[in-house]
Amino acid sequence: MTSPTSGISGAGAAAAAGAGAAKEKSKTLGDRDTFMKLLVAQLKYQDPSKPADSTQFLAQTAQFTQVEKLEGIADMLKGQQLITASSLVGKNVEYMDGDGVRHTGAISAAKLNGDSEPILRIGNTEVLLSKVTEVQENQPGGTEATPKP
């Protein structure tokens, strides 16, 4: 009987499913289903005279669980970054632009942009959180981004 998982066996199946789960979160549910289908197919089509080692399947499921947990940690980190950035809304900050010039202004908004770090809106400028060098209490009239001498 031929195997529908030809070319994919053992840790390779777990790695293929785990790599897909790590690359695209939107496919997480699909990757779980794919992983389980591969696992069931391996059991179903294994050679009866050479049954699969149960420790191998345990290792595969442990690897897949580890990838899922790491995705959860990454999501929590993004949430924490957004909370940190949103706590700066209304504060005056000093930041450095791409040319190394320091500017100051009040943060009016914070957002996450895909997989990147939080972006802060200062006046009409979007600034990465990592470019902020100083945070101050908001003072009246300091809403526009202005160069600092």
N, CA and C atoms as a LAMMPS dump frame, in Angstrom:
ITEM: TIMESTEP
0
ITEM: NUMBER OF ATOMS
447
ITEM: BOX BOUNDS ff ff ff
-5.0000000000000000e+02 5.0000000000000000e+02
-5.0000000000000000e+02 5.0000000000000000e+02
-5.0000000000000000e+02 5.0000000000000000e+02
ITEM: ATOMS id mol type element x y z
1 1 1 N 0.855 -1.173 0
2 1 2 C 0 0 0
3 1 3 C 0.9 1.234 0
4 2 1 N 0.575 2.249 -0.796
5 2 2 C 1.409 3.443 -0.858
6 2 3 C 1.001 4.436 0.201
7 3 1 N 1.962 5.212 0.61
8 3 2 C 1.733 6.195 1.672
9 3 3 C 1.384 7.557 1.08
10 4 1 N 0.318 8.215 1.56
11 4 2 C -0.012 9.539 1.053
12 4 3 C 0.976 10.58 1.552
13 5 1 N 1.839 10.194 2.465
14 5 2 C 2.824 11.135 3.006
15 5 3 C 4.19 10.85 2.432
16 6 1 N 4.251 10.363 1.175
17 6 2 C 5.528 9.986 0.593
18 6 3 C 6.499 11.15 0.668
19 7 1 N 7.682 10.862 1.162
20 7 2 C 8.708 11.882 1.299
21 7 3 C 8.649 12.625 2.617
22 8 1 N 7.559 12.498 3.348
23 8 2 C 7.452 13.174 4.639
24 8 3 C 7.244 12.115 5.693
25 9 1 N 8.191 12.014 6.582
26 9 2 C 8.03 11.044 7.654
27 9 3 C 8.699 11.554 8.911
28 10 1 N 8.339 10.978 10.02
29 10 2 C 8.97 11.28 11.299
30 10 3 C 8.982 12.754 11.626
31 11 1 N 10.164 13.236 12.005
32 11 2 C 10.318 14.626 12.412
33 11 3 C 10.05 15.571 11.247
34 12 1 N 10.226 15.107 10.009
35 12 2 C 9.957 15.946 8.839
36 12 3 C 8.518 16.408 8.791
37 13 1 N 7.589 15.528 9.142
38 13 2 C 6.171 15.904 9.143
39 13 3 C 5.907 16.956 10.207
40 14 1 N 6.494 16.776 11.372
41 14 2 C 6.312 17.76 12.445
42 14 3 C 6.958 19.077 12.065
43 15 1 N 8.144 19.015 11.456
44 15 2 C 8.825 20.234 11.062
45 15 3 C 8.035 20.98 9.997
46 16 1 N 7.469 20.245 9.023
47 16 2 C 6.684 20.881 7.969
48 16 3 C 5.457 21.563 8.557
49 17 1 N 4.756 20.877 9.437
50 17 2 C 3.572 21.467 10.061
51 17 3 C 3.955 22.6 10.988
52 18 1 N 5.014 22.427 11.759
53 18 2 C 5.45 23.452 12.701
54 18 3 C 5.953 24.695 11.992
55 19 1 N 6.69 24.531 10.893
56 19 2 C 7.206 25.674 10.152
57 19 3 C 6.061 26.484 9.561
58 20 1 N 5.044 25.8 9.042
59 20 2 C 3.89 26.513 8.493
60 20 3 C 3.159 27.296 9.563
61 21 1 N 3.046 26.723 10.745
62 21 2 C 2.348 27.406 11.841
63 21 3 C 3.118 28.626 12.293
64 22 1 N 4.438 28.542 12.284
65 22 2 C 5.237 29.67 12.741
66 22 3 C 5.235 30.811 11.731
67 23 1 N 5.106 30.51 10.427
68 23 2 C 5.183 31.541 9.404
69 23 3 C 3.92 32.374 9.297
70 24 1 N 2.754 31.756 9.359
71 24 2 C 1.522 32.5 9.166
72 24 3 C 0.517 32.131 10.226
73 25 1 N 0.202 33.113 11.076
74 25 2 C -0.737 32.86 12.165
75 25 3 C -2.141 32.613 11.648
76 26 1 N -2.476 33.219 10.517
77 26 2 C -3.827 33.055 10.004
78 26 3 C -4.101 31.617 9.589
79 27 1 N -3.059 30.846 9.396
80 27 2 C -3.225 29.457 8.988
81 27 3 C -3.057 28.488 10.149
82 28 1 N -3.02 28.998 11.381
83 28 2 C -2.751 28.148 12.539
84 28 3 C -3.723 26.985 12.627
85 29 1 N -5.014 27.263 12.509
86 29 2 C -5.998 26.193 12.589
87 29 3 C -5.784 25.19 11.467
88 30 1 N -5.529 25.667 10.26
89 30 2 C -5.264 24.783 9.126
90 30 3 C -4.022 23.946 9.347
91 31 1 N -2.996 24.528 9.941
92 31 2 C -1.766 23.793 10.21
93 31 3 C -1.991 22.71 11.255
94 32 1 N -2.822 23.008 12.255
95 32 2 C -3.149 21.988 13.253
96 32 3 C -3.848 20.82 12.577
97 33 1 N -4.79 21.131 11.716
98 33 2 C -5.51 20.079 10.998
99 33 3 C -4.556 19.284 10.108
100 34 1 N -3.681 19.986 9.407
101 34 2 C -2.723 19.32 8.526
102 34 3 C -1.804 18.413 9.334
103 35 1 N -1.316 18.913 10.459
104 35 2 C -0.439 18.109 11.308
105 35 3 C -1.154 16.845 11.761
106 36 1 N -2.383 16.999 12.225
107 36 2 C -3.127 15.828 12.706
108 36 3 C -3.409 14.852 11.559
109 37 1 N -3.721 15.373 10.374
110 37 2 C -3.962 14.494 9.216
111 37 3 C -2.701 13.714 8.86
112 38 1 N -1.554 14.397 8.893
113 38 2 C -0.295 13.705 8.605
114 38 3 C -0.005 12.633 9.647
115 39 1 N -0.257 12.955 10.89
116 39 2 C -0.016 12.007 11.968
117 39 3 C -0.91 10.778 11.826
118 40 1 N -2.188 11.003 11.541
119 40 2 C -3.125 9.893 11.369
120 40 3 C -2.75 9.069 10.135
121 41 1 N -2.358 9.76 9.056
122 41 2 C -1.964 9.04 7.839
123 41 3 C -0.733 8.174 8.099
124 42 1 N 0.207 8.692 8.88
125 42 2 C 1.394 7.894 9.206
126 42 3 C 1.009 6.644 9.976
127 43 1 N 0.103 6.789 10.911
128 43 2 C -0.349 5.625 11.677
129 43 3 C -1.111 4.647 10.789
130 44 1 N -1.968 5.204 9.942
131 44 2 C -2.822 4.36 9.101
132 44 3 C -2.02 3.568 8.078
133 45 1 N -1.02 4.2 7.481
134 45 2 C -0.29 3.566 6.392
135 45 3 C 1.083 3.02 6.8
136 46 1 N 1.328 2.922 8.091
137 46 2 C 2.622 2.385 8.505
138 46 3 C 2.713 0.892 8.169
139 47 1 N 3.9 0.431 8.011
140 47 2 C 4.161 -0.975 7.715
141 47 3 C 3.883 -1.78 8.993
142 48 1 N 2.918 -2.726 8.947
143 48 2 C 2.584 -3.491 10.147
144 48 3 C 3.761 -4.288 10.709
145 49 1 N 4.7 -4.643 9.862
146 49 2 C 5.848 -5.403 10.35
147 49 3 C 6.885 -4.498 11.025
148 50 1 N 6.775 -3.174 10.811
149 50 2 C 7.676 -2.21 11.439
150 50 3 C 6.838 -1.062 12.007
151 51 1 N 6.148 -1.288 13.106
152 51 2 C 5.318 -0.212 13.657
153 51 3 C 6.165 0.974 14.093
154 52 1 N 5.564 2.148 13.99
155 52 2 C 6.267 3.38 14.361
156 52 3 C 6.555 3.406 15.857
157 53 1 N 7.625 4.017 16.179
158 53 2 C 8.028 4.162 17.578
159 53 3 C 7.133 5.215 18.235
160 54 1 N 6.535 4.859 19.354
161 54 2 C 5.629 5.791 20.029
162 54 3 C 6.363 7.026 20.53
163 55 1 N 7.635 6.906 20.851
164 55 2 C 8.387 8.078 21.31
165 55 3 C 8.55 9.096 20.178
166 56 1 N 8.587 8.601 18.939
167 56 2 C 8.689 9.491 17.787
168 56 3 C 7.428 10.35 17.671
169 57 1 N 6.266 9.748 17.844
170 57 2 C 5.022 10.503 17.771
171 57 3 C 4.901 11.473 18.945
172 58 1 N 5.349 11.044 20.085
173 58 2 C 5.329 11.926 21.255
174 58 3 C 6.231 13.129 21.016
175 59 1 N 7.396 12.901 20.431
176 59 2 C 8.317 13.997 20.136
177 59 3 C 7.705 14.972 19.124
178 60 1 N 7.018 14.448 18.11
179 60 2 C 6.383 15.3 17.109
180 60 3 C 5.301 16.176 17.734
181 61 1 N 4.465 15.59 18.552
182 61 2 C 3.4 16.374 19.178
183 61 3 C 3.985 17.387 20.165
184 62 1 N 5.067 17.034 20.826
185 62 2 C 5.71 17.976 21.748
186 62 3 C 6.293 19.157 20.977
187 63 1 N 6.892 18.891 19.827
188 63 2 C 7.436 19.965 19.001
189 63 3 C 6.323 20.885 18.514
190 64 1 N 5.235 20.306 18.084
191 64 2 C 4.118 21.103 17.583
192 64 3 C 3.524 21.944 18.707
193 65 1 N 3.393 21.377 19.883
194 65 2 C 2.882 22.122 21.039
195 65 3 C 3.82 23.263 21.382
196 66 1 N 5.111 23.029 21.303
197 66 2 C 6.089 24.073 21.6
198 66 3 C 5.949 25.239 20.62
199 67 1 N 5.763 24.955 19.348
200 67 2 C 5.577 26.014 18.351
201 67 3 C 4.32 26.812 18.67
202 68 1 N 3.241 26.139 19.027
203 68 2 C 2.001 26.843 19.377
204 68 3 C 2.209 27.75 20.588
205 69 1 N 2.925 27.27 21.591
206 69 2 C 3.178 28.073 22.792
207 69 3 C 4.03 29.289 22.458
208 70 1 N 5.036 29.118 21.601
209 70 2 C 5.879 30.24 21.206
210 70 3 C 5.069 31.296 20.451
211 71 1 N 4.129 30.863 19.626
212 71 2 C 3.246 31.808 18.939
213 71 3 C 2.424 32.601 19.949
214 72 1 N 1.947 31.924 20.976
215 72 2 C 1.181 32.6 22.019
216 72 3 C 2.019 33.635 22.751
217 73 1 N 3.265 33.307 23.032
218 73 2 C 4.165 34.25 23.697
219 73 3 C 4.424 35.454 22.798
220 74 1 N 4.623 35.218 21.504
221 74 2 C 4.85 36.32 20.566
222 74 3 C 3.633 37.244 20.513
223 75 1 N 2.431 36.663 20.523
224 75 2 C 1.21 37.479 20.528
225 75 3 C 1.106 38.303 21.805
226 76 1 N 1.458 37.708 22.936
227 76 2 C 1.417 38.456 24.2
228 76 3 C 2.429 39.599 24.189
229 77 1 N 3.599 39.369 23.606
230 77 2 C 4.618 40.41 23.522
231 77 3 C 4.115 41.577 22.676
232 78 1 N 3.467 41.286 21.561
233 78 2 C 2.91 42.35 20.724
234 78 3 C 1.857 43.143 21.484
235 79 1 N 1.03 42.443 22.239
236 79 2 C 0.022 43.119 23.049
237 79 3 C 0.662 44.013 24.095
238 80 1 N 1.724 43.529 24.727
239 80 2 C 2.429 44.331 25.728
240 80 3 C 3.064 45.557 25.084
241 81 1 N 3.613 45.398 23.888
242 81 2 C 4.204 46.541 23.187
243 81 3 C 3.146 47.596 22.883
244 82 1 N 1.962 47.154 22.462
245 82 2 C 0.896 48.111 22.161
246 82 3 C 0.428 48.815 23.43
247 83 1 N 0.339 48.084 24.54
248 83 2 C -0.04 48.707 25.814
249 83 3 C 0.993 49.759 26.207
250 84 1 N 2.264 49.419 26.06
251 84 2 C 3.333 50.366 26.379
252 84 3 C 3.222 51.608 25.501
253 85 1 N 3.045 51.403 24.193
254 85 2 C 2.945 52.531 23.275
255 85 3 C 1.702 53.37 23.564
256 86 1 N 0.583 52.727 23.854
257 86 2 C -0.649 53.482 24.104
258 86 3 C -0.57 54.263 25.408
259 87 1 N 0.246 53.818 26.357
260 87 2 C 0.4 54.569 27.606
261 87 3 C 1.146 55.876 27.38
262 88 1 N 1.808 56.007 26.238
263 88 2 C 2.53 57.236 25.921
264 88 3 C 1.655 58.28 25.235
265 89 1 N 0.456 57.902 24.8
266 89 2 C -0.436 58.853 24.133
267 89 3 C -0.711 60.011 25.08
268 90 1 N -0.553 61.232 24.553
269 90 2 C -0.743 62.439 25.344
270 90 3 C 0.532 62.939 25.993
271 91 1 N 1.605 62.181 25.916
272 91 2 C 2.882 62.583 26.519
273 91 3 C 3.734 63.294 25.469
274 92 1 N 4.554 64.21 25.936
275 92 2 C 5.557 64.825 25.073
276 92 3 C 6.759 63.902 25.043
277 93 1 N 7.33 63.734 23.876
278 93 2 C 8.507 62.885 23.739
279 93 3 C 9.554 63.584 22.894
280 94 1 N 10.749 63.105 23.055
281 94 2 C 11.841 63.501 22.183
282 94 3 C 12.208 62.256 21.393
283 95 1 N 12.42 62.427 20.096
284 95 2 C 12.783 61.288 19.257
285 95 3 C 13.795 61.72 18.22
286 96 1 N 14.463 60.742 17.64
287 96 2 C 15.461 61.009 16.626
288 96 3 C 14.942 60.523 15.276
289 97 1 N 15.025 61.376 14.265
290 97 2 C 14.576 60.975 12.937
291 97 3 C 15.678 60.193 12.221
292 98 1 N 15.421 59.799 10.981
293 98 2 C 16.369 58.999 10.222
294 98 3 C 17.686 59.693 9.941
295 99 1 N 17.689 61.038 9.978
296 99 2 C 18.909 61.801 9.721
297 99 3 C 19.689 62.103 10.991
298 100 1 N 19.199 61.624 12.138
299 100 2 C 19.878 61.861 13.406
300 100 3 C 19.496 63.173 14.068
301 101 1 N 18.469 63.845 13.533
302 101 2 C 18.009 65.109 14.104
303 101 3 C 16.98 64.808 15.19
304 102 1 N 17.134 65.484 16.332
305 102 2 C 16.196 65.291 17.442
306 102 3 C 14.986 66.2 17.256
307 103 1 N 13.805 65.641 17.54
308 103 2 C 12.55 66.383 17.469
309 103 3 C 11.787 66.152 18.756
310 104 1 N 10.839 67.047 19.043
311 104 2 C 9.946 66.851 20.182
312 104 3 C 8.517 67.033 19.708
313 105 1 N 7.596 66.432 20.412
314 105 2 C 6.186 66.579 20.087
315 105 3 C 5.35 65.702 20.988
316 106 1 N 4.037 65.902 20.904
317 106 2 C 3.112 65.123 21.716
318 106 3 C 2.589 63.949 20.901
319 107 1 N 2.494 62.793 21.521
320 107 2 C 1.99 61.592 20.853
321 107 3 C 0.47 61.654 20.844
322 108 1 N -0.115 61.542 19.645
323 108 2 C -1.571 61.584 19.528
324 108 3 C -2.177 60.206 19.289
325 109 1 N -1.377 59.23 18.852
326 109 2 C -1.905 57.895 18.584
327 109 3 C -0.775 56.871 18.599
328 110 1 N -1.16 55.614 18.8
329 110 2 C -0.209 54.499 18.763
330 110 3 C -0.879 53.35 18.036
331 111 1 N -0.11 52.621 17.227
332 111 2 C -0.676 51.473 16.511
333 111 3 C 0.391 50.419 16.272
334 112 1 N -0.082 49.201 16.064
335 112 2 C 0.8 48.114 15.645
336 112 3 C 0.628 47.974 14.147
337 113 1 N 1.723 47.788 13.452
338 113 2 C 1.67 47.665 12.008
339 113 3 C 2.226 46.307 11.606
340 114 1 N 1.355 45.31 11.512
341 114 2 C 1.796 43.963 11.146
342 114 3 C 2.722 43.37 12.187
343 115 1 N 3.864 42.868 11.744
344 115 2 C 4.813 42.229 12.652
345 115 3 C 5.842 43.197 13.205
346 116 1 N 5.754 44.473 12.814
347 116 2 C 6.764 45.421 13.268
348 116 3 C 6.437 45.957 14.651
349 117 1 N 7.335 46.775 15.159
350 117 2 C 7.144 47.371 16.475
351 117 3 C 6.07 48.461 16.399
352 118 1 N 5.576 48.928 17.541
353 118 2 C 4.542 49.964 17.547
354 118 3 C 5.011 51.254 16.873
355 119 1 N 4.048 51.924 16.246
356 119 2 C 4.3 53.2 15.582
357 119 3 C 3.51 54.264 16.318
358 120 1 N 4.172 55.376 16.632
359 120 2 C 3.552 56.494 17.334
360 120 3 C 3.311 57.626 16.353
361 121 1 N 2.169 58.298 16.474
362 121 2 C 1.899 59.474 15.647
363 121 3 C 2.221 60.703 16.481
364 122 1 N 3.161 61.496 15.973
365 122 2 C 3.585 62.735 16.628
366 122 3 C 3.393 63.843 15.606
367 123 1 N 2.375 64.664 15.819
368 123 2 C 2.026 65.659 14.813
369 123 3 C 1.569 64.928 13.561
370 124 1 N 2.221 65.186 12.435
371 124 2 C 1.909 64.501 11.179
372 124 3 C 2.945 63.424 10.858
373 125 1 N 3.769 63.087 11.834
374 125 2 C 4.873 62.157 11.622
375 125 3 C 4.607 60.841 12.337
376 126 1 N 4.949 59.737 11.675
377 126 2 C 4.885 58.429 12.318
378 126 3 C 6.294 58.037 12.736
379 127 1 N 6.434 57.646 14.014
380 127 2 C 7.742 57.372 14.59
381 127 3 C 7.711 55.993 15.247
382 128 1 N 8.743 55.194 15.003
383 128 2 C 8.855 53.904 15.673
384 128 3 C 9.124 54.133 17.154
385 129 1 N 8.551 53.283 17.984
386 129 2 C 8.736 53.397 19.427
387 129 3 C 10.217 53.386 19.803
388 130 1 N 11.016 52.621 19.104
389 130 2 C 12.446 52.516 19.427
390 130 3 C 13.209 53.819 19.162
391 131 1 N 12.626 54.755 18.419
392 131 2 C 13.293 56.033 18.126
393 131 3 C 13.061 57.07 19.209
394 132 1 N 12.162 56.776 20.153
395 132 2 C 11.897 57.709 21.249
396 132 3 C 13.059 57.653 22.231
397 133 1 N 13.595 58.842 22.556
398 133 2 C 14.746 58.904 23.462
399 133 3 C 14.393 59.474 24.833
400 134 1 N 13.268 60.178 24.93
401 134 2 C 12.881 60.772 26.211
402 134 3 C 11.368 60.955 26.24
403 135 1 N 10.778 60.738 27.415
404 135 2 C 9.342 60.919 27.611
405 135 3 C 9.15 61.955 28.71
406 136 1 N 8.26 62.918 28.45
407 136 2 C 7.983 63.978 29.425
408 136 3 C 6.486 64.097 29.614
409 137 1 N 6.08 64.705 30.725
410 137 2 C 4.671 65.001 30.931
411 137 3 C 4.231 65.993 29.87
412 138 1 N 3.001 65.882 29.404
413 138 2 C 2.478 66.771 28.375
414 138 3 C 2.335 68.179 28.919
415 139 1 N 2.804 69.135 28.13
416 139 2 C 2.666 70.539 28.48
417 139 3 C 1.76 71.207 27.463
418 140 1 N 0.955 72.168 27.875
419 140 2 C 0.025 72.819 26.947
420 140 3 C 0.743 73.4 25.741
421 141 1 N 0.126 73.216 24.566
422 141 2 C 0.639 73.797 23.336
423 141 3 C 1.733 72.996 22.665
424 142 1 N 2.091 71.828 23.144
425 142 2 C 3.19 71.067 22.557
426 142 3 C 2.712 69.91 21.724
427 143 1 N 1.859 70.161 20.735
428 143 2 C 1.297 69.059 19.967
429 143 3 C 2.01 68.812 18.64
430 144 1 N 2.715 69.782 18.116
431 144 2 C 3.374 69.594 16.813
432 144 3 C 4.793 69.075 17.01
433 145 1 N 5.231 68.273 16.063
434 145 2 C 6.613 67.787 16.089
435 145 3 C 7.52 68.919 15.628
436 146 1 N 8.476 69.295 16.455
437 146 2 C 9.375 70.394 16.132
438 146 3 C 10.812 69.958 16.346
439 147 1 N 11.726 70.454 15.488
440 147 2 C 13.133 70.113 15.693
441 147 3 C 13.642 70.722 16.99
442 148 1 N 14.534 70.005 17.656
443 148 2 C 15.129 70.507 18.883
444 148 3 C 16.566 70.893 18.56
445 149 1 N 16.992 72.105 18.932
446 149 2 C 18.365 72.548 18.584
447 149 3 C 19.426 71.723 19.267
